[in-house]
Amino acid sequence: MRGVLLLFLLGGVVGAAPAPRRRDTEADLLLRIEREQNLIKRAKLEIRLGRVKLFQAIGAFDRENVEECHQLLAAYLERMKGAWATLQSSGRQAWRHDEGFRELEIALREDGRFLEDLKHRVPYQDRAPVEKVARGVDELRNQVLQALFPPERHRKKASEPAPGRGSAFSLRMIQR
């Protein structure tokens, strides 16, 4: 009886597992980016589209199409820069509200590893475009990290109330 009950419970747990997420397609992501009004969600979709481009580039290299690989890598970097521009245009302070910024930083870090692996697989004479994209990813990641973790003086400056908007207590302290 215990064995049957155990099998029943395990079957219920396994059956309750969520279905795997379907694979992103370029056309679907482009359509969703175009329709999305929320800038943070749009940036997340752009990150996903950038990753699609990166994996297409790796696939092109596996098919020995180096020129297509280089073009897709350039498109990947432009998508990631686009996601960064979208996040910046949202007006959010990354260190205070990190949604979207955090996802971009994680994606850039992971993608940097994919690019390092690809760089070691590409013949030396064809490596320059891959290295250029890898440098671009590193620079972009550094910008995102700077936004997420600014120096302390910038945090204090941004969190201070505007002049004339302080509390009555702070006004009394200023008058003394």
C-alpha positions in Angstrom: 0.0 0.0 0.0 2.8 2.4 0.9 4.6 1.6 -2.4 1.4 2.4 -4.4 0.9 5.6 -2.5 4.6 6.6 -3.0 4.3 5.9 -6.8 1.0 7.9 -6.9 2.7 10.9 -5.2 5.8 10.8 -7.4 3.6 10.6 -10.5 1.7 13.6 -9.3 4.9 15.6 -8.7 6.3 14.6 -12.1 3.0 15.3 -13.8 2.9 18.8 -12.2 6.2 19.9 -13.8 5.8 22.8 -16.2 6.0 22.2 -19.9 9.4 23.3 -21.4 9.4 26.8 -22.8 9.2 26.8 -26.6 12.2 27.9 -28.5 12.4 31.6 -29.4 12.2 32.5 -33.1 13.4 35.7 -34.6 10.1 36.5 -36.3 8.1 36.0 -33.1 10.5 38.1 -31.0 10.6 40.9 -33.5 6.8 41.0 -33.5 6.6 41.0 -29.7 9.3 43.7 -29.5 7.3 45.9 -31.9 4.1 45.6 -29.8 5.6 45.9 -26.3 5.0 49.2 -24.6 6.9 48.5 -21.4 10.5 49.4 -22.0 11.9 46.9 -19.5 10.0 44.0 -21.1 11.0 45.3 -24.5 14.7 45.2 -23.4 14.3 41.7 -22.1 12.9 40.6 -25.5 15.7 42.3 -27.2 18.2 40.4 -25.0 16.5 37.2 -26.1 16.6 38.1 -29.7 20.3 38.9 -29.4 20.9 35.5 -27.9 19.1 34.0 -30.9 21.5 35.9 -33.2 24.5 34.6 -31.2 23.4 31.0 -31.5 22.7 31.5 -35.2 26.2 32.8 -35.5 27.6 29.7 -33.8 25.5 27.5 -36.0 26.8 29.3 -39.1 30.4 28.7 -38.0 29.5 25.0 -37.4 28.3 24.9 -41.0 31.6 26.4 -42.0 30.0 29.7 -43.2 32.4 32.1 -41.6 31.1 35.2 -43.4 27.6 34.6 -42.2 28.9 34.0 -38.7 30.6 37.4 -38.7 27.5 39.1 -39.9 25.3 37.4 -37.3 27.8 38.3 -34.5 27.6 42.0 -35.6 23.8 41.8 -35.5 24.0 40.2 -32.1 26.1 43.0 -30.7 23.7 45.6 -32.2 20.8 43.9 -30.5 22.5 43.9 -27.1 23.4 47.6 -27.5 19.8 48.2 -28.5 18.7 46.5 -25.3 21.1 48.7 -23.3 19.7 51.8 -25.0 16.2 50.8 -24.3 17.0 50.3 -20.6 18.7 53.7 -20.4 15.7 55.4 -22.1 13.4 53.9 -19.4 14.7 56.5 -17.0 15.2 54.0 -14.2 18.2 54.0 -11.9 19.7 50.6 -12.3 21.1 50.5 -8.8 17.7 51.2 -7.3 15.5 49.2 -9.7 17.6 46.5 -11.4 15.0 44.6 -13.3 16.2 44.3 -16.9 19.6 45.7 -16.1 20.4 42.5 -14.1 19.2 40.3 -17.0 21.3 42.2 -19.5 24.4 41.8 -17.3 23.9 38.1 -16.8 23.3 37.6 -20.6 26.4 39.5 -21.5 28.5 37.5 -19.0 27.2 34.2 -20.3 27.5 35.3 -23.9 31.1 36.4 -23.2 31.9 32.7 -22.4 30.2 31.6 -25.7 32.3 34.1 -27.6 35.5 32.9 -25.9 34.7 29.3 -26.9 33.9 30.4 -30.4 37.1 32.5 -30.6 39.2 29.4 -29.8 37.4 27.4 -32.5 37.8 30.0 -35.3 41.0 29.9 -37.3 43.4 32.7 -36.5 43.0 34.5 -39.8 39.2 34.7 -39.3 39.3 35.6 -35.6 39.4 39.4 -35.7 35.6 40.0 -36.0 34.9 37.6 -33.2 37.5 39.4 -31.0 35.9 42.7 -31.9 32.5 41.6 -30.8 33.9 40.0 -27.6 35.5 43.4 -26.8 32.2 45.1 -27.5 30.4 42.8 -25.2 33.0 43.4 -22.4 32.7 47.1 -22.8 28.9 47.0 -22.8 28.9 44.7 -19.7 31.2 47.2 -17.9 28.7 50.0 -18.6 25.9 47.9 -17.2 27.9 47.0 -14.1 28.8 50.7 -13.6 25.0 51.5 -13.8 24.2 48.7 -11.3 27.0 49.5 -8.9 27.8 53.3 -9.1 30.3 54.9 -6.8 28.7 55.8 -3.4 28.8 59.5 -4.1 26.5 59.1 -7.1 24.0 57.1 -5.1 23.8 59.7 -2.3 23.4 62.5 -4.9 20.5 60.7 -6.6 18.8 59.8 -3.3 18.9 63.3 -1.8 15.6 65.2 -1.9 15.5 68.1 -4.3 16.0 71.6 -2.8 12.9 72.9 -1.1 11.4 69.4 -0.8 13.0 68.3 2.5 11.1 67.6 5.7 10.3 70.2 8.2 12.9 68.7 10.5 15.7 69.1 7.9 14.6 72.7 7.2 14.9 73.5 11.0 18.4 71.9 11.0 19.4 74.1 8.0 18.2 77.2 9.7 20.3 76.6 12.8 
